[in-house]
Amino acid sequence: MRLAKWVLVGILCLGLCSCSLLPVEQEYTVKPVIKNYNVSNYALSYVLFGDVQKTEVLTCRYVSVSTESLAFRIGGEYIGGIYVSKGDMVKKGDLLAELEVNGLKRSLAGVEEEITSLELSIERTGERMNLAVATAARIDAVTGRDTASSVREQYASEIKRYEDSLSIARMRRDEYTEQIAKSQLRAGIDGAVTYVRNVSEGQRSVEGETFISLADAGNSVFYTDTVNYDMLPTGDIVEIYVNKEYLEAEVVSAESLGFREEFNNKGAKRIYFRALTPNASLETGDRGTLTITLEEAKDTLYIPIKALNEVDGRYFVYQCDEKGLKVMTDVVPGITTNKYAEIRSGLSEGDNVITG
């Protein structure tokens, strides 16, 4: 009985083992790997043809070399008139402002008339004296008397009274003139009005307080400091951009302005520019810019400066080949600026270069 049981177990085991040898369909438990190609996207530019300039932008400051401040010499008087505004151009001697001087002017006009009248009286009295003396002399020649001397003395006494009155009148005229001069502000230089005090109606003067300021436009200049001072020889005409316009100016020496030649600790020299046409709108401290050309190449190849690379004195650019691969190309650069680089060899117009 036991023997039969073990025989049956053996047969079943053989049957199971024989089943694993039969052909079956293959199954994949892991998915196939697909290769992912990551192609880089480069920022490209191209080799261009044209002109390249290397420039320097200089900041220029405006300063009035010669100025004048005007103040009334009389205080407590009403302001009579202001005849200029800030920015006006004036000539030496021009009347700019005055106190209330109508009374003084009327007095001056009156004394001027008096002086004219006295001068005329002296002239006419002298003529009458000459005529009377001549007549008396002819009579004296006949009568043997000496009346001509007394006639001369009589007229001379009259002339003396006129001359005394004239002297007094002239003294009064000088007094009125001085008082008016103290009450007026006149330009002492040719220049531009840079300041006019604001006054309200009925306001009185303050002795010694600046009322009007002038700047000598002919001696007012711009100045800048640059190590490239050789590019700005004396006599050159430049254009300074200031107050939204270009102003022509001439390069002038420091000596011509009464200054010493100056260099700073970086080797930069101070250069001065005098405007060819006075500009009344400029004030001390105004700033402008001047662009000078340091180097220039015409009809040349150039690329963006960020495309140019340098390692140990070797210059090169990166390009994309036909397969989209990044390749290195040696070049010989020329003028370089903060934006562009001239290329003297190694590239052709229209070639691509990688900029990023």
FENQUIHU-V518811 format. One record per backbone hydrogen bond with DSSP energy under -1.0 kcal/mol. NH is the residue of the N-H (numbers start at 1). CO is the residue of the C=O. If there is no record, write none. Layout:
nh={NH	NH}
co={CO	CO}
This chain:
nh={5	6	7	8	9	10	11	12	13	14	15	16	17	18	19	22	45	47	48	50	52	54	56	58	60	61	62	63	68	70	73	76	79	80	81	83	87	88	90	93	94	96	97	98	99	100	105	106	107	108	109	110	111	112	113	114	115	116	117	118	119	120	121	122	123	124	125	126	127	128	129	130	131	132	133	134	135	136	137	138	139	140	141	143	144	151	152	153	154	155	156	157	158	159	160	161	162	163	164	165	166	167	168	169	170	171	172	173	174	175	176	177	178	179	180	181	182	184	185	187	191	192	193	194	195	197	203	205	208	209	211	212	213	214	215	216	217	219	221	222	223	224	226	231	232	235	236	238	240	241	242	245	247	249	250	251	252	257	258	259	264	267	269	270	271	273	274	276	282	285	286	288	289	290	292	294	295	297	300	302	303	305	307	308	309	311	314	316	317	319	321	324	327	329	331	332	334	337	341	342	343	344	350	351	353	354	355	356}
co={1	2	3	4	5	6	7	8	9	10	11	12	13	14	15	19	353	351	302	300	297	295	292	290	288	223	286	221	214	212	182	205	203	98	98	96	193	85	191	187	91	185	185	81	183	78	101	102	103	104	105	106	107	108	109	110	111	112	113	114	115	116	117	118	119	120	121	122	123	124	125	126	127	128	129	130	131	132	133	134	135	136	137	139	140	147	148	149	150	151	152	153	154	155	156	157	158	159	160	161	162	163	164	165	166	167	168	169	170	171	172	173	174	175	176	177	178	181	97	94	90	215	88	213	213	211	200	77	72	206	70	70	195	68	192	66	215	216	63	273	61	271	269	228	229	251	233	249	247	289	245	242	240	238	274	236	272	254	255	254	268	264	226	262	224	222	250	248	279	62	283	60	241	58	56	54	54	52	50	48	341	339	304	305	316	314	311	309	329	327	325	321	319	317	315	345	342	340	303	335	301	332	47	348	45	318	43	43}
